[in-house]
């Protein structure tokens, strides 16, 4: 049985969610009306997973999550409204340690549970397999990376990495870095991108599995936190060194050749691929337009195997790949599949991926 705590200030939402999970047959369920009551249930109910509404009275979902991750780290799935404010709050929640986010449909939810309910159940089942690190959350506090839950810290500008600092000359030709991630990805992206210098010589394209409502907020948040410029791709965008391109949710991110060079585009979803934005499809498009020796692939936390096959092909063709180690991945699905396929040149814990990426690019 999976012990599930449902936290929502709406009695109707609590009842609807309770009915959905009761019908599954393998959930033991408790409910809480707000963040304060949720914190009280942590000790007596000891949930395996928490479904947490973002906007609540007394103690809202963000403040409640912050307390949960310090007092009793537990996999949390956030339920957020489809608004820009809700999206910004949700990205902050993912940084604080939430495993996943599910967008609450607008209008009468009771009429949309046939579609929303299975989506929520899948997210909770995935979260039940997540690995939440108490030590990592406390380490972030010591470093001051989560000094305020209300306001993003200023952009962390670093001294530009000089040619040869990583032990190799600076690259003499452009390349592309491809990063793929899913469950637990936003916090992992923050950790990795924050380690790249402001004059990083290659563009970075990112496929993060996430609904369209939240990818713009993710790009804005990362842009405020890391030394590089980060933008969401909603139309054809030229790739430039030292910039990061986040795939628009509910679309696939592709790299194509334009008269001025390589560009990122948002392409309609392809039924050939299960997850979106698809890491496999992104990597295939990059390999179609750049030499393998000028490509580095990074596969981080996430359920499933998206990206593993394409990055294994990249390594076989002479490109370089980095997989997140099981010790730090929230869900060691995607990087684990890459390792099992023999497709990883390096297997690194999250805190070492950024530096390894810098060394690999400067060695290319």
Secondary structure as UniProt FT lines:
FT   STRAND          2..7
FT   HELIX           11..24
FT   STRAND          27..32
FT   HELIX           35..45
FT   STRAND          49..53
FT   HELIX           61..71
FT   STRAND          75..81
FT   HELIX           84..96
FT   STRAND          100..104
FT   HELIX           109..111
FT   HELIX           113..128
FT   HELIX           134..143
FT   TURN            144..146
FT   TURN            163..166
FT   STRAND          176..181
FT   TURN            183..184
FT   HELIX           185..193
FT   TURN            194..195
FT   TURN            198..199
FT   STRAND          203..208
FT   HELIX           212..225
FT   STRAND          229..233
FT   STRAND          237..238
FT   TURN            241..242
FT   STRAND          243..247
FT   TURN            249..250
FT   STRAND          252..258
FT   TURN            259..260
FT   STRAND          261..267
FT   TURN            271..272
FT   HELIX           279..287
FT   TURN            288..289
FT   HELIX           292..294
FT   STRAND          295..299
FT   TURN            306..307
FT   HELIX           308..316
FT   TURN            317..318
FT   STRAND          320..324
FT   TURN            326..328
FT   HELIX           334..340
FT   TURN            341..342
FT   STRAND          346..348
FT   HELIX           350..363
//
